């Protein structure tokens, strides 16, 4: 497997990150704790300090009964329960200081949930993905975690510096797919309660109501090309379709389902 443009231990793409998926309007709690650590107790609920920038229209924000269409280059404050809807050819960036950088891609619908401060000044943000693709990046020293909810799964970052993409297709035949560039994420299926850890340069998927599948090796050059096109509004295949092609292809060393 080629790893052109990627480092084995970490992958950074232009300093920004994508996250794509769908979620329900009710937010499930999550810990975001690293493996082997006890979850920190919530000490306070902080107002959201997120700012959304429309890199490319169309980008729509629903705040209560108010709907705003952002123009290219326009920035707007985002608060809990606000919904971000990015149309075909659009692209936006949801930023919280140097802690989170979430790219809301074309065709995505994302609802911001609560942002809380945990013991030790650790920030934890919950978001719901109703459909589409996201690219998420956590700062290297952010002391932060993102809990991403879809109708069937919960995706939680496990370490600072985690960078990953996610997709969500709703419905009875829906699925959640993930691809990790750096760090670790945990995917939990809501129906079965089964979990799976995905390490760097691995991808995977979860069908609605089924346990998360084992990780598969990514094709770094193919993924980087896909990500670049998504950011510029070019119509491309879904991340889930691309990951599906890699399932039967062996990783370096001869195995297609490596154990983290």
N, C-alpha and C positions, 0 to 999 in steps of 0.2 A: 504494500500500500504506500502510495506517495504521500509525503507530508509537506509538499511545497508550500512555503509561506507560513508554516506553523512551527512552533517549538513543541517538543514532546511534553513539557511540563506546564506550559502556559501559552495561551493564544490571545493576542489583543488585535482587534480589527479597528483601526482608525480612532481608537480611544472611545468608541461608542458601542452600545450593545443593543441587540434586538431581542425582543420577547414577543411571541405571538400566541394567542389562544383565546378561549372563550370561557365564560364563567357565569354562575348563577348570581342573583342579586343578593342572596344571603351569604354572609362571609363566615367560613368555618375557622375556628381558632387553630393556631399552629404554633410550634415552639421555635422552629428554625435553629435548633441546637445542633452543634457539631456532634458527630458520632462519639458515644462514650461520655458525653457531658449531660448534666441535668439541666432542664430548661430553666432559664432565669425567670424570676417572678416579675410580673408587670408592676411597675411602680406608678406610672402615670400615663394618661392618654394625652398626646400632644396634637395640636392642630396641624393639619397637613401643610407642608411648606414646598409643595411641588409646583413646578412651572413647566408648562407645555409650550413647545415651539413647533410651529408648522414649517417644516422644511419644504414640503410640497403640498399644495391643495389637491383634492378636497380634504379638510380636517374640520370636524364638527364637534362642539362641546355642549353637552346638555347639563345645565346647573339648575335644579329644580324645574320650574316651568320655562326657564330661559334657554333658548338654543342659539349658539353663536357659531358662525362660520368663520374660521380663521383664514386670513390671507397668508400667502407665502412670506415667511420671515416674522410673522406676528407671534408674540408670546403672551400667554394668559395664565393666571394663577389657577390651580386645580385643587379642589377640596373634596373631603369624603362624600361619596355617593355621586360625584360627577361622572358622567359617561363620556368617553372619547370614542368617536366613530371616524375611522379613516377610510375614505373611499378608494376606488380603483385608481392607481397612479399616485396616491398620496403617501406621505411619510411624515412622522412627527417624533419628537423626543421629549420624554417626561423625565425631569431631573429634580433631584432632592440634594442640594448642595453638592458635596463630593462623595455622597454615600451611595446613591442609586442613579443609574442612567438606563432608562427603558425606552427602547425604540418601538413605537406602535406603528406597525407596518400597514401597507395597503390591504383593505378588506377586513381589518381588525376592529373589534368592538371591546373596549376595556372599561371596567368600572373600578374607580379607586375606593378602597375600603379604609379601615382605621390605620393610623400610624401611631405606634406606642413606643415609649421609652422604657426599657427594661433595666433591671438592676445592673450597675456597672456602666450606665449611660449608653447602653446598646439599643439601637433603633431597629424596630421591626415593622415592616409595611405589608399590609394585606391588599391584594388586588384580585379582581375577578375577570377572567377572560371569557367572553360570550362566544367569540369566534375569531378566526384568523391567526396571525403570526405576531410574535414579539421577539425582541432581542434584549436580554437583561444583562447588566453588568453591575457588580458590587465593587466599590473602591477597595484598593489593597489594604488600607488601614481604616476602613469605614466603621468597624464594630456594628455591623448591620446585617439584616437578613430580609429577603423578600419571600412572602408566602403567596403563591399564585394559585388561584382556585378556578377549576373548570367544573362543569356539571358532573363529571365522573372522577376527577382526580385532584390531588393537592400536590403542588411542586414547591419544595422548600430548599433554599440555598443552605449549604452546610459550612461555608467558610468565607471569610473575606477574600476578595479577588476572584470570586466565581463569575464566570461569563458563560451564558448559554442562550440558545434559541429554543422557542417552544411554539407548537401549533395546536390548534383545537378545532375539530369539526363536530358540531353538536348533533344530537339525535340518537335514536336507538342503535344506529350503526356507526356512531361517532367514535372518534379516537383522540387521544392526546399524544403528541410526539415531542421528544426533547433531543437536543444535541448539545453536548458540553464541550466548550473550548478550553476552559480552565476551571480549577476548583472541583467541587462536588455538589450534586443535588440529590435530594431524596424525592421519589415519586410514590405517592400512596393512593391506591384505588379505594374510593369511598365505599363501594359495595362489599368487597372482600376484605378490606383492611390490610391487604398485602402491600409490602413496600419493596422498593428496589433502589439501591444507590448506583448512580451513574458517575464514573470518574472522567478525567480529561480525555478528549479525543474519542469519546464514545457517544453513541446515540441509542435511542430506544423508543418504544411506543406502548400505549395502554389502550386496549379497546374498552368501550363502555361496559362496566360490570365485570371485567376480567382483571386478573392480576397483571402487574407490569411485566413486560417481557425482559429477558436478559439483555445486557448491552451488546451492541455490535460496533465494529470499527467504522469510523467515518472515512470518506475520501476527501481529504483536506482541500485539494485544489478545486474539486467539483463544488464543495460547499461554499468556498470563498467566492466563486463565480456566481453562485445562486444568491448569496448575501448581497453582493455588489449590485446585482440587477434588482433585487427587492428594494434596496435603498434608493434607487434612481427611478422607481416607478414602472420598470419593465415587467410585462406579464410573464410569469414563470410558473412552473409546476409547484405543487405544495411541498413543504418539507417532509411530510409523511410519505409522499410518493417517492421522494429521493431516498429516504431512509429504508423504505421497503425494498429497493433494489440492492441494498448493501447486506441484507439479512443473510443471504446464502453465500456471500463472498468472504473468504477467509481473511483474518487479520495476519499481520506479520507474525510468524511462528506457527501458522497453520490452524488456528482456531477462530471460529466466527462468533463465539459467545464467551469472551474472556470474563473471568471473575474479578471484580474490583479488589 
